[in-house]
Amino acid sequence: MAGRWIELLVTYDSLEAEMIKDLLESGGIRAEIRSAKVTPYPVNVGKMGEVKVLVKEEDWDAAEEMLQDRRDAPGDMERDDGIQPE
């Protein structure tokens, strides 16, 4: 079935999910975020804490490659303030 949304990754951090969504969309890949979290009650236990990033089935390979390229990119840990992580 073309055009259906499928799971690209699962995280427990809403900010991380938003950043990944922004990265994908900057590359022309539509993305959605789904979560069972209820804002007044921030639960991070099991399935209730999952935040899923979804992409269209036909975009999954390109999205996975984009994330892998980002993970492998040199300089991920470089800071602009001159301080290096330990």
C-alpha positions as CSV (number, residue, x, y, z in Angstrom):
1,M,0.0,0.0,0.0
2,A,1.8,3.1,-1.2
3,G,1.7,6.3,0.9
4,R,1.2,4.7,4.3
5,W,3.2,6.0,7.2
6,I,5.8,3.6,8.7
7,E,8.0,3.9,11.8
8,L,11.5,5.2,11.2
9,L,12.6,5.2,14.8
10,V,11.5,5.3,18.4
11,T,12.9,7.6,21.0
12,Y,11.8,8.7,24.5
13,D,12.8,12.4,24.0
14,S,10.3,14.7,22.3
15,L,13.0,17.2,21.5
16,E,15.1,14.6,19.7
17,A,12.1,13.5,17.7
18,E,11.4,17.1,16.7
19,M,15.0,17.6,15.7
20,I,15.0,14.5,13.5
21,K,11.7,15.5,12.0
22,D,13.2,18.9,11.1
23,L,16.3,17.3,9.6
24,L,14.2,15.0,7.4
25,E,11.9,17.8,6.3
26,S,15.0,19.9,5.4
27,G,15.9,17.1,3.0
28,G,12.5,17.0,1.4
29,I,11.2,14.0,3.4
30,R,7.8,14.4,5.0
31,A,7.7,13.2,8.6
32,E,5.2,12.8,11.4
33,I,5.6,12.4,15.2
34,R,3.3,10.2,17.2
35,S,3.3,9.8,20.9
36,A,1.0,8.5,23.6
37,K,2.4,11.0,26.1
38,V,0.0,13.3,27.9
39,T,1.6,16.7,28.4
40,P,0.5,17.3,32.1
41,Y,1.7,13.9,33.1
42,P,5.2,13.4,31.5
43,V,5.5,9.6,31.7
44,N,8.6,8.0,30.3
45,V,7.9,4.4,31.1
46,G,7.5,1.7,28.5
47,K,5.1,2.3,25.6
48,M,3.7,5.4,27.3
49,G,7.0,7.2,26.9
50,E,7.7,6.3,23.3
51,V,7.9,9.1,20.7
52,K,7.8,7.7,17.2
53,V,9.1,9.4,14.0
54,L,7.1,8.2,11.0
55,V,7.8,8.6,7.3
56,K,6.0,7.6,4.1
57,E,6.8,4.0,3.1
58,E,8.4,5.1,-0.2
59,D,10.7,7.6,1.7
60,W,11.9,5.1,4.4
61,D,15.2,4.2,2.6
62,A,16.1,7.8,1.9
63,A,15.2,8.8,5.5
64,E,17.3,6.0,7.0
65,E,20.2,6.9,4.8
66,M,19.9,10.5,5.9
67,L,19.9,9.6,9.6
68,Q,22.9,7.3,9.1
69,D,24.8,10.0,7.3
70,R,24.1,12.3,10.1
71,R,25.3,9.8,12.7
72,D,28.5,9.2,10.8
73,A,29.2,12.8,10.1
74,P,32.6,13.9,11.5
75,G,32.5,16.8,13.9
76,D,29.2,15.9,15.6
77,M,30.9,16.5,18.9
78,E,32.6,19.8,18.0
79,R,31.4,22.9,19.8
80,D,31.6,26.4,18.6
81,D,32.9,27.7,21.9
82,G,36.2,25.9,21.7
83,I,35.4,23.5,24.6
84,Q,35.9,19.8,23.7
85,P,33.9,17.0,25.4
86,E,35.8,14.7,27.6
